[in-house]
Amino acid sequence: MGTRKVRVCPRCGSPKVKENKTSVNGWLVPTTYYCEEEGCGYSGPGLIEIDAEEAEILRQVMNGESSVEE
């Protein structure tokens, strides 16, 4: 059984990422994604795909709400 993966924004870590759909995505131009998280504004061709149970930890670290324990 595999681990469930989620795609998150590379800027803020939010899972509120949508694909900008056009008729030529993936064929003529790369797929563009945008983040719907308030205040983020990310728009670009890349996302981060991580294990679902790690998504909230990553979001907190990326937004300075928590630190990585060493």
N, C-alpha and C positions, 0 to 999 in steps of 0.2 A: 504494500500500500504506500503510495507516494504522499509527500507532504504537499499541502495546498499552498500554491504560490499566489501572490498578489502583486500588481504593478502599482508603484508609487511615484510621485513627483520627485525628480532629482534635486529640486531646490528646497522644498519644504517637507517632503516625506508624506504628504497627504495621499490617500488613495482616491481622491476626487479628481481623477484624470480622465479626460475624454479624448477621443480620436477625432481630428478634423477630417471629415469625410468629403472627398471629392471624387470625380469620376476617373482621375488619373493617379490616385494614391497607390503607391507600391509598384506602379507600372512606369510612369514617366517621372514622377517626383517622389521623394521619400515621404512616408506617412508623418504627419505633424500631430503632436499631442499638445493639449493645453490643460492647465490646472485650474479647477474651479474653486479652489480654496481662497477665501477672501484675503486680499493683501499679497498674494503670491505673484500671480501674473506670468508664470512660466509658460512658454510656448516653444516647442522644439521637437527634434526628431527622436529624442531618447527618453527612456524610462528606466527605473530600477525595478527589477523583479526579485522579490525576496520571499522567504517563508512567511506565511500569514501571522504566525505567533510572534515574529520579530518586528512586524510593521509598526506597532505602537511605540516600541522602544526606539526604533530608528527615528520616528517622527519627533519624539521628545528630545533626543540628542541633537537632531538637526535644528530644532527651534530653541535650543539653549535651556530647555526645561529640566534637563537631567544631564548627568555626566557619565561617561563610560568608566566603569570600575575596572581597575587594573589589578 
